[in-house]
Structures are given as C-alpha cells and as structure tokens.
C-alpha cells in the first residue's frame, strides 16, 4: 500500500472530491487552488495509476464512476479527519490566516509525521519512509508552520511529540489508512483484490480462533495479505486507535473502553486447571478439589497479569493459601512445553491449548467457578469502514467465533 501512496498527490485526491461536488473541472479548480490544465492533468495521471476512470464525462458535467465514488468517499473522510484535528489542536485563539492549512498538506508531509509518531525519532522515521532524515525534519517543520502549532519538542538528544503532535500524528495515520483502503477497494473492482488486513492478536485469540478463521479465508482469497501482531491489550490498543490495526481480537474489557472503540462479543471462555495427560491426578478419574490442587507444583501466570489475578482469586475465595510457586511464566508456548515434560498444574483458557487438548496430550484437571469467565470477541474503532475483503473476513470471524464451544 505504501508504494502506491508514494505515487499519490494529496491535492489531486482532493480535486477528485471537488470535481464530484461541483460537477466540472473548471468549477473545482478554484476550490483546490489549481489551474484547470493542472487539475485535468492530475486527474488523468490518477486514473492511469488506478487503471480505471474516476468520472464519466457528459456534456452537462462529470459524474463519478464506481471507482470515483470510492475515492471520493474515502478521501473526503480523510480530509475531514485532518481538518477537524487541525481545528481542534489550534484552539480558538489561533490566527484566522491558518484557517485551511489542511488543504495545503502534502502526502510527503503526512507520511513523515505519521512515521515520526510511530517510530519516535527522525532517524527511524527516515528509515521507515525511505527518505533522508533532513527531508523528514523539513516536512514536519512545514506542517508546524502551516498549522501554527508546535508538534515536536526536543528532550535531550531525542525528540518527543507535543500533545498536538500526538493528535495530528494519529489523524495522519488514520487518513493514510483511509486512502490506502480506497486503493484496495478500487483494485478489487478489477479483480485485483490484494488488500491487507492488519490484526492485533491477544493470547486468547491466537491459538485457535484467529488461525482457524485465517485458514478458511485464505482458501477462498489466497491473495489477501494478513499482518498479525501479538501482544497484550495494553500494547495493542493504541496502535488500533492509530489505524495500524483494523481489528483487535481477544478478551474484551469490562468495563468497556472509551467511546472511540466498540466491542463485539463472540463467545464466553471459561478458565480451567490444565496438566499433562499423564499427571498423577488424572489416574483415579476423579476431579480433585482445590485443597488437593494446592498441594501440587504449579506454573503460575506472571504477577500483575489478569490471569494471575484469577489464579490468586481461585484460592483466595476458597479460603486457601496460595500454592508455592517456583516458576512464573507468561508464555503459553513455554507453559505447554513445561507441562508436557513434568507434573505441573497451571491455569489457562481452553482456547490457549485447544490443539493440545484435542490431541489428548493435555487434559483438564478441574474447572474453575462459573464466575471465572472471560468474553472473547473483537474490538474495532468506532466509525471504522472496512473494505469489502475486511468485511468478509469479519463476517467469517463472527461465524467461527460464535459457533465455537468452550470448556
């Protein structure tokens, strides 16, 4: 997507919106501060790059094609986001001369600010965008000059975005994501559905739910690119807000997050005490009580994690002291290996060891109380408009998730 974005001229994209609104190149040219020949040439270049006409030309004016309507809707949404953000960061006391700085921003400037916000330094931003460090620095300074608001401040040898810089950096990334989605949708009209779906995967989604959905989807749409980042909710939620991810999959928050995010539940997952099939407690066929479990060796979740709180609550609510813990671990992969090599107990979701349970190498020793449940689902940005491919994958996730039975 970024290679295609490199070829785009932001003013030409805005010109598409203006022509759609005004009906003619002549009327639109003044709105975007371009001459009629320059606007005509820009539209032709954009249509050549996209491989499809954006307008049908008629004697009484120009009307958008299907591709044109896509570009207009996505570009208008990106432009509104930038304009609203710039208006908000300036405040009421800013000079009126800066009123439409958003119309003067370039794609190079947007990409530079978005990269600086994501990477945290000019050096890393230059590497990410493929331009020189002075070019990134100059682009960000140009945005500051256009907006009349400081976006970056020095901190020793490094730099840090101001509050205004953080807000505008997020807006830049979301605007670029919107335009990238437009390119994917236009490509899909020609049967070139080579789009991208970026997903933040929390532990309870990446063992079974997400791989199952991706495997089924990829059989039908093998050219779709999936970009998956693993992590905890705290590590993934801000990239979701920034537009780096389209979806965040895993345990939902209770209470729900801020109004800029929406949650959709798929199923309720119950935590269980898990051990290898050859564990001594499995030999008599009777589920042991908590007092018996407390006398065995445990692999405990790391301190401060939600699963650790549930583990402590399991014994605390029963009035039992916590078992002695010699190994604390947050890696499910390591927990699985340790359990299969020794007589350990641990507390896990069935989703995290679904394949091992199905294969019979791990077993449920005991179920936890019904109160120890977590709702698994998807978190999305409020107002996010998925591409056709993203919408189809989301529907498949819903089907896979809501037809899953948990322990």
N, C-alpha and C positions, 0 to 999 in steps of 0.2 A: 504493500500500500504506500509506503513512504517513497518508493521510486516514482510512482505515479504522482504523488503530491508534489514532488520536486519539480514536475513539469507544469504545474498549475500556476496561474496568475490569479491572485485573490480578487483583483479588480475586475478581471474578466468574468469570474464567477458571480460577482455582484451585478455585473452587466446583464447576465442571464436573468436574474431576478427582476432587474429594472425593465428589460425588454418584455418580459412576461406581464408585468404590471401595466406598462404604458402602451404596448402593442406595436411599437415601431422602434427602429434603431435610432432614428432622429430624436424622438422624444426622450429615449432612455439615455442618450449620450450625455446630456447635461446633468442628469442625476448622478452619474458616476465620474464626472469630470474627465471625460474622454471625447476626442473628436469622433465624428461619425465614421470616417475611414478607419480609425484605430479600433473602434468598437467592432466594426464589421470584420476586420482582420482578426481581432481577438476571438470572436465567436467562431470564425472559420477554423482557426487553429485548435480551439477547444473541441469542436465537433470532429476534427480529424483525429485528435488524440483519443477521443472516446469511441470513435468508429461508428457513430450514429448521429443523425441530425437532431438538434435540440428544438428546432422550430419548423413548422410548416409555413412557407411564405405564401401569402394571399394578397390580392390587390388592396384589400381593406385592412391589412395589418398582418402580424405574425402571431401564430398560436403554438403553444408548446406541444411537442410530441410526448410520448410516454417517457422517453429518456429525459426530455426537457423538464417535465413535471417533477421527476425525481430530483434532478439537480436544483430546481427552484425551491422545493420544499426543504431539502437538507441544507442548502446554502442559506436560505432565509433563517432557518433555525440557528445555524452557526453565527450568522451576523447579529441576530437579536441577542444571543447569549453574550457576545463580545460587547455590544453596545450597552446592554443592561449592566454588565460588570464594570465597564469603564465609568458609566454614570454613577454607580454605587461607590466606587473607590475614590472618586473625586470629592464627593460631598457637595453640599450646596454652596460652599464658599468659593468654589473654583471659578476661574475666569470663563466667560461665555465663549471666548475665542477657541476653546478646546472642544466645542460642542460635538463635533462629529469626527473625532480622532479615529474612531473605529473604521471609517471609510478609507483612511489613508494607510492602514496597516497592510503589510505585505506578507506573503506566505513565508518568506525567509525569516521575517521578524517573529511570526507566530511560532515557527518551528524552533527558533533559537530560544525563545522564552520558555516554551514547553520543555525543551531539553534541559535547560538550566534548572527549572523547577523539579524535574525528575532526577537529574544526576547530581545536583548540589554543588557543582563547580564549573567554571568556564572551560577548564581543560577537558573534563568528562563530557560536557555538552558539545564541545567541538568534535570530539571523537564520535559521539553518537550521531551528529548531523552530517559529518563528513566535510566540514568547512574548517577554516582556521580559527584559532582562539580569538584573535583580534576581530574577526568577522562576527563571531557570536557576541562579543562585548559591544561592538558597534551597533548591532541590531537591537540589543536590549536597551542601550542608551537611547537609540532612536525612538523606541516605544515610550520610554520615560519622557522624552521631550514632547512627543505627540500628546501624551496623556496629562502631562504636567504633574505627575505624581512619582516620588521615588519608589522604585521597585526592588532595588538591591542596596544593601549596605555592607561595608567591609567589617569583618570580625577577625582582627589579627591578620594572618596571611590568607585567610579564606573569605568567603562571601556568604551572606545569608539574605534570603528574600524577606522583604518587609511584609506586613500583613496585606498590603495592597498587591504586592508581588505574588504572594501565595494565591490570592483570589484570582488575579488575572492569569497566572500560570495555569491554574485549573481550568479556567474558561478557555484558554488557548488549546489545551489538550482535548477538552470536550469538543471544541469547534473542529479541530483536526479529525477527531474520531467521526464526527458527523459527516464531514466531507469525504472521508475515507469510505464510510458506509454508502454514500451516494455513488462513488466509483464502483463499489462492489455490486450495487443494485443495477446500475447501467450495464455492467459487464454481463450480468446474469440474463439480461434481455437478449443477448446474442448467444446464449448457451455457454458463456464463459464464467460459470458460477465457481470462481476460485477465491471465494471470500475467506474471511478469517473469523474465528470465534475464540475469544480470549476468556479464560475461566480461572477464577481463584478457587482452589480446592482445599477445603478444610479436612481434617483427618477422617471424619465420619462419612465423607463422600467419595474419597479416592480409592477405597479398597474394592468396592463393588458397584455402587450406583453410577459413578461417572464413567469408569471403564466400560461398563455394560452398555450405557447409552451411546458412547462414542463408537464402540464397535459396531452396533446396529446401524448407526447413522452413516458411518464411513462405507459400509457395504453398498449403500444406495447413492452416496455422494462422495466418491473417493478423492475428488479434487479439493475438498474443503480442508483448510488448514486449521488445526487446533493448537492454541498456545495456552499451556496449562502451568500455573504457578502454585506450588504447595506452600501452606503456611497456616498460622493461627489466624483467627478472626481479626485480632488487633493488627496483624501485619498486612492483611489483605483489604481491609475495608476502605482505607484512604485511597489506594490505587483504584478501587472500584469507583469511588466518587470522582476520581480524576479522569475516568474513561479508559484507564489502562486495561481493565477487565470489563467484559459485558455482563458476566454473571459471577456470583459468589455462592458456592454450593457447600452445604454442611449444616451444622446445628444452628438453629435460629435463636435469636436473642430474646430474652424475657427479662425486663420489658422490651418492647420493640425499639429499634433505633430511631434516630431523628426522622422528621417528615421527608427528608430528601431521599430516603431509602424505603423500599417496600419489601415485605417478606411474604413468601407463599409456601405454605407447608405441604409436604409430600406424605410423610408417614411419621409415626412415633416409634422411637427406638428405645429399647429397654436395656439397661446395663446388666451384665452378668459376670459372675466369677468364673474365670476360664483357667483350664490347665491342660496338660497333655493327656492323651487318652490312656496312657499307662500310669497315671498318677495313682498312688495308693488309695486315695479317697474314692476313686472310680471303681474299685474292685468289688465292694459289697453291694453296689446297686442302689444304695440309699443316699439321698441328698443330705449332706451333713448340715448341722445348724451352725450359727455364727460362732459360737464358743469353740466348736471344733475347728472351724476355719482359722480362727485367730491363733491357734497353736501351730500352724504350719508356716513354711517360708513363703514370703510374699515379694513380688516385684511391684513396687508402688509407683504410681504416677509422680511426676516431679512436683515439688512444693509450689503452691500458688496457681496451679492449673485447675480448671473446672473439674476434671476427673479426680484430682487429688482431694478436692473438697467433698466430692461424692463418696470417695473411699473413707475419708475420716468420718463423714456423716453416717455411713453404714454401720460402723461400730459404736459411734457416739450415741446414736438414737437407741441402740440396744443396751446401753449402759456398760459396754465392754471396753477395756483398754485397747489402744491401737496395737496391732502386732508389731514385733520388732522388724525393722526394715534394713536390709543390708545393701539393697540395690534400688536406686531411684532412676527411672528412665522415662523419657518422653517419646522415644522412637518405637513405633509399633513394629517395625521390622526387627529391631533388636529384641523386643519383648517376645516376638514369635520364636526367634531362634533360641533364646534362653529357655523358654518354656518347653520347647521340644527336646532340649538337652538335659533338663533337670526337673525335679519335683517342686516346681514353683506354682504359686497361685498369683493371679493378677485380676484387675478389674478392667473390663473392656466392653465396648459395644460389639454386638454380633456383627455389625457392618464392617468393623475393622479387621475381623478374622473370618469373613464369610467363607472364603475358599478353603481355609484350613478346617473349619467346622464341617463343611460339606464333604471334604475328603476324609474326615474322621480322625485326623491327626491331633486335633484339639477338641475338647469337649466342654460343655457347660457343667461346672461343678454344682453351682447353685444360682438361682435367680435372685435378684435384689427386689426390695419392696416396690410396688407399683409407683410410688412417688419418685423413684429414681429413673425418670424417663426424660428423654430429650426429643424435641421435634426437629426432624430433618427436612430441609427444603432449600429454596433458592432465595437469594437476596439480590435485588436489582435497583438501579437508580430510578427514582420517580420521574416519569416523563420520558424514559428511555424508549426509543422506537427501533425495534430490531429490524434487520434486513430480513428478506424472505427466508434465507438459509438459517439465520439465527432464530427466527420464529419457529421454523420446522424443528430445529434441534430442541428448543424449549418445550415444544409440544411433546416430543419424544421423551424428554426428561420427566415431564409430568406423568406420562404413561408408565414409564419404567418405575418411577418413584412411588406412584400411588397404587401400583399393583404388587409392590414388594411387601412380603410379610416378615415382620421382625420377631425376634425371640420374645 
